[in-house]
Amino acid sequence: MKRYFLTMTAIATVWLTGCSGEELVYPQAPTSYPMYDTANIDNEQAWNMSNVHDPSIIKDGDTYYIFSTDVKVGGTAKPGLMVRKSKDLMNWEWAGYALDGVPAEAEAWTGATGMWAPEVAKLGDRFYLYYSASTFGSNRSFIGVATSDSLEGPWTDQGEVVKTGPGDEPNAIDPNIVKDAEGKPWFVYGSFFGGIYAAPLDPATGKLKEQGYGTKIAARAASESGAVEGPYMIYNAELKQYYLFVSYDSLSQDYNVRVGRSASITGPFLDSLGRDMLDTAYDPTFDVGNKIMGGYRFAEGEGWIAPGHNSILQDGDSDYIVHHARPEQDSNWMYLHVRKLLWNGDGWPVVSPERYAGEQVQTIPKSALAGTWERIVHEKYIDGPIDSEAIELRKDGKIGAEDSADYWEFDGEHTVRLYFQDDDQTKAGVETVLVLPAWDAERNKPSLVFTGMDDKGLAVWGKQIK
């Protein structure tokens, strides 16, 4: 996959030599922002990665911008949509608020006191900022749009894009703009209620090209656990496929990210087992969609819960997933996470188990792979974070003990296949993972990590600890 073989960039690195003399380039320790920083709870300039929920990312020139939901730990959020910026995806500085409160039309329709889940896109020479207004549990909702010549404003409100109310099937929140294979913009949106919708956009106005709500492309059975929201679609030109990312379940407990793909922007979006993300009859619906990320806990350091509501950055030959997550010790706090998004040999996106620290994909010497690893398999239905388990990759190709029937193979570049036998040793389950050097945030040191999928479509993470 071309997107996996990344261009080397000028970053701070640490060189470590493997057993056979090969050198691996590891990132240096990124800036360490304090967790649970109550001393700066009212100091927006020091928030950096905290108080980030539903982040939407865009790049302009050499600068990355993130727009996010109105939230604040320990107080009432100022309405206006927070803006942060960075030169390297690691060091984030406060850039203010995009808007001065909830626009009048949105407030009158919804009664909202703040805004949720913004999206920013460039159409022609102008930037378009889409905002959501609603109240919890209601589909009396409103998506509007503002325009500007600069990502740092000022923004001029242009009013309604779509709104919904009781009796309507969709819920007009969580906007996303995607361009199709011909470069034409589409509007993707929705949360709970009727599901996720896609509709063509008028590039001259930034509003819907046609009347109505568009085409439904993803849904879940109506129930307390039937959440599907936060859509984000991208087009992979190499694979000629559209990828629809959504978030499932409770945003404060077991939030997780799923993905399906389609050759058409209006679906059907299928997972790796061929299940349609519109299939609400399948029982359980927890099994639909490739789960690429959920709550997790490695042996050292604090676990993270409810990662989700992502955006995707396609930046040259590199892709990143940008999302929020909650720390396990106090889930009232919300933090920004940026991770590398890689593509496996079957054309599916997989996510790094560690936050981005400037790492580069590179050829891995086989001698560096043997050792003790922590491994996480992201089971599709689980309430809370998944614990890691230790596995041993032996130099002789075995996994575990010398007489084990489990084994591993390496392709000589980046890909490892792990084979785990059934109890009766009649069939091996296969996990195909991609290996890269990263920064181990839990142990505060460089480490090899891997990310991939098993043959059931479950995400598999790992990091070398010895």
N, C-alpha and C positions, 0 to 999 in steps of 0.2 A: 504494500500500500504506500503510495507516494507520500501521504500525509504522515506516515509513521517515520519516514526517513527525513528527519528534520534538519534544517540548515543550522550549522554551528553559529552561535552568536557570541558576542563579546560580553562575558559575564565573569563575576568573581568565582573562582573555582578552587577546589582542593584536589590535588592529584594523589591517588592511592595506587600502590602497585600490588597486583595480584600474585598468587603463588608462583606463576610461571613467568613473571616479569612484565606482563602486560599492564599498561596504565589505564585507569578509569578516571574520568573527569567527574568529580562530585561537586555539587553546589556548596557554597559556604553558608554558614548560618544566616538566615534572613533576620531582618529587624524583629525583635521580640516585643510585641505590644503587651501591656499588662492585662491580665484577665480580671474580671470583676472589679473594675477600676471605679470604686465608689467615690474616690476623691475628685474625679472629673465627671461625675454623673450629669452635671449641668454645663459642662464645658465642651461645646460642640467641636471646637478646634482639636481636642484631644481624643475624639471618638475613634478616629482612624477606621478600624475594622469592626467596632462594636456598634450596636443599634442599626444593623443592616438586616433588612427583611425584604425578600422578593427582588433581588438585585437584577437590574438590566444593564448590560454593558455595551459600549460602543467605542470605537477608536476614531480619533480625528487627528490626522498628522502623526505625531509621535506621542500622543497623549491618549490614555484610556480614561473614560468617564463611566462612573456607575451612578445610576439613579435608583432610588429605593423608596419603599413604603414609609409613611409617617408612623414611626414607633419610637418609644423611649422607655428604657428601664427605669423604674422608680419615679415615674412622673407622667404627665400628660404631654404627648408629642405636639410640637408645633406643626400645623398643617402647611404643606408647601412642597413636599417631595425633596428629600435630601440628595445632594450631589457631592460626589467625591471624585478625585482624579489621581492619576499615577502615571509615571513614566515606565514602570517595569512590572506592573501587576503584583507587586509585593509591598511597596511603600505607598500608602494612601493618605492623601491630605484632604481636609475639608474644603469644599468649594461653594458652600451655601445652600440656599433653597431655590428651586426652579420657579415656584409660583408663590404668590402672596395669599395663602389660604385656599379654600375650596372654591372654585369658580361658581358664580351665582346660579347658573342654570343647573349644574350638577347638584348643588346644595338644595335647591328648591325641589328637585325631583326626588332625592334620596334622604334628605335630612342628615347626610354624612357630616361628621366633624373633622374628618381627615381623609387622605387619599391613599389608595393601595396600588401596588403592582404596576408601576409605570413601565412604559416601553419607549425607546428612542430610536428613530430611524432617519436616514437621510434620503429624501426623494428629490432628485434634481439638485438644486443648489441650496435647498432649505432643510432645516432639521424639523422633525415632527415629534412632539412629546405627547404620548397618549397616557391618560390618567384614568383611574377607576374610582368611582364613588359608590358606596353602598353601606349597609349595616349588616352585622353578623346574622346569618340565618335567613336573610331576605334576598329575593331576586328583584326587588325594586332597586335597580342598579343602573349606572350610567357610565359610559366611556366617552370621554371627550378628547379633544386634541388642541394643542397649542403649537405655535410655530416660532422659529427664530432663525437668524442668520448665524448664530453662535451657540455652542453647547452651554456656554456660561451666561446665556440670555442677553437681553431681556426676552421673555416669552410672551406672545400675544395669543390669548385664548380664541379659538375658532369654533368652540361649541361642540355640539353633539355629534358623535359618530354612530353610536347605537345605544338604545336604552331598553330596559325590560321592566316588567312589573308582574304582579300576581296574575296567573293565567297564562303567561308566556312560558314557553318551554326553556329557552336559554336563560343564562344569568350573565348580564353584560359587565363582566369584570375580567381582569387578567389578559390584556391585549398583547399581541405579538405581530410584528410585521416580517414577512418572508418574501423573497423574490423567487419567482419560478424559473424554470430552465430558460425561458425567453427574456428574463429580466423584468417581468411584470410583477408589481407588488400585490400581495394578498394579506388579508387581515384574519388572524387566528385569535380566538378568544373563548372564554367560557369557564365555568366552575360549578361543581355539583349540579343540581337540577337536571337540565337536559343534556349536559355534557359539553363537549368541545366542538366549535364550529369554525369553518373557513369560508371566506367570501372575497371576491376580487375587490381591489381598492383602486380608486381613481387617483393616479399620481399627481394630477393637477390640484386636487383639493385635500388629499390625505384622508378622504372619507369613502364610505362604501360606494361602489360603482353601481350597484343594483339595490332595489328595495328588498326588504326581508332580512332574514337572519343568516343566510348562507347555508352551507352543507354541513350536516353533522358528521364528524370524523372520529370521535371517541366518546365513550360513555361507560357508566357502571350502573349496576342495579341500584335502585333507590333504597338506601338504608343508612344507618349511622356510619357504617364502614364503607359506604359507596362513594367516597370522595375521589373525584378526578378533577384536577385543576392545574393552574400554572402552565398552560401549554407554551411550548417553544419549538418552532419548526425551523429546520435548515435544509438546504439542498446541497447534496454532495455531487459535484459535477463529474468527478471521476467515475463514480459508481452509478450515476444517473438515477439516484434515489432520493426521495424526501424522507427525513427522519423527524418524527414527532415525539418530543420529550414531554412528559406530564408528571405531575406529582400525585401520589395516592395517599389516602388515609389522614390521620390526625396531624395537623401542623405543629402540635406541641408534644407529640408522643412517639408516633411511629411513621411519620412522613417518610416517603421514599420516592425515588425517581425511576420511572419506567420509560421504555422507548419502543416504538414500532416503526416500520418503514414501508414505503409504497413507491411505485413508479409514477403515481399520479398525486397531485397536490391535494386532491379531494378523497384520496384513499382508494381501496381499503388499506389501512395500516396494520400490518401483521408483525407478530413477534417471531423469534427464531424457530418456534414450534408451529408456526402457521396460524396462530390464533388471532382473530380480528379484534382490534381494540374497541370496536363497537359491540362486541358480543357480550350483552348483559345477561344472556341465558346460561352461559357457561358457569358451572358451579364447581369450585368457588371462583368468583371473578378475581380473587387475589392472584390467580395464576396467569392472568392475561398481561402481556407486555414483558419485555426483558427488564428485570430489575437490575439496574446498573449501580445503585447506591442506596444504602439505608443506614440506620444507626449502627455504630460499631464501637468496640472496646478492645484495644490491644492490651497486653499484659502490664505494660508500664504506661504511666500518664493517664490523663483523664479521657473518658469516653465521650463520644458525640452522639446526640440524638436528633432525630427529625431533620435530616438534611433534605433540602428540596427547594422548590420554586426556582428553578435554574434559568439562566440564559446561557447561550453558547457564543463564544468568540471564535470566528474563523479569521485567523491573522496570518496571511501568507500560507506557508506550509505547516503552520502550527494551529492546533485547535485547543480550546480550553472550555471547561465547564465552570460556571460562576454560580454560586448558590449560597444560601444561608444555612446555618446549623446552630444547635443549642448545646452548650456544655452540660455534661451529665450532673455536675454538682449543684447547679442552679439554672434550670431551664428557662428562667425568665429573661436571661441574657440571650442575645442573638448576635452572631458574628459572621462576617464575610469569609467565604472560602473560595479560593481559585485553585483549580486542579488541571493538570494536563488531561486532555481527552485524546486517546489513541484509537486506532482502527485495527481490528484483527483481520486475519486472512479471509474471513467470511463476510467482511464488510459491515461488521457491527462495532459501534462505539463502546469503548471500555474506559474506565476512569481510574486515575492514579489513587492509591490509598493514602498518599501524603499530599499536603498542600504545596502548591508551586513555590519553588525557591530558586528558579533559574536553571533547572536541570536540563540536560541535553540527552536525547536519544543517541545511543552509540553502540558499536559492536561490543558484546560482552565476552570476555575470555571464559571458556568453560571452567577453568580452574577456580574462578571466583564464585561459582554457583554452589559448590558443595558446602554444607554447613547446616546450622539450625535456623529454621524459618518459622515465623508466626503466620498462620493462614486463616483467612476468614472467608466463609462461603455465605453469600447474602441470600439466605432462604427467603422465599417470597412472602410467606406469612410468619411474622414474628412481632411480638409486642415489646418494643424496646430494643436496646443495642445488642448486637451479636458479638459474643466473645471469640477471641482468637484461640487457636489451638496450635501447639508446637508440632512441627514435622521435621524430620531429618533427611536432607538430600545427601546421600552417601557418594563418595568419589567413584564407587563401583557401579553407580547407576541405580542402586536400590533406594527405596524410600523406607526409612525406619530401620528395622533389624537386618542383619546380614542374610537371614533366610526368608526375608519378606517377599511376598509375591507382588508387592507394589513397586513400581519403578518409574524412572523419569528419563526423558530423551531431550536432546538439545539440537537445534538446527545450525549451530555455529555462528549465529548472529545475535538474535534477540529473543527467540521463541523457545519456550520450554513446554513440553507436554508431560503432564503428571497422570499416571495410570494407577487407579485404585481398584483392586479386585473386590468383587462381591464376596460375601461370607463363604459361599460354596466355591469361590474362585473359578466360576464359569464365564464371567464377563467382567471386563474392566470399564469403569467409568473414567472418562477422559476430561481433563482440564487443560485447556490451551491458554498459556499466559505469555505476556510480553514483559521483558525485564528491562529496567532502566535504573541508573543511579539517581538517588533523591536525597532529600534532607529528612531524617527521621525526627519529626517534631516531638514525639512522645519521649524519646531518649536523648534528644538534643545532640545528634551526631549524624554524619553521613551514613547511608546504608543503601544496599540494593533493595529494590522493591519489585513486585510484579502485579500485573492486573490482567484479567482475562475472563473467560467464561467456561463453564462446564458444558457437557453435551445435553443438559436439560435447560440451558439458557440462563443459568444462575451466574451472577457476577462472583468472581474469585479474586481475592486480594492476598498479598503476602509481603512480608519484609524480612530480610535476613538479620538475625540478632546475634549470630555467633559464627 
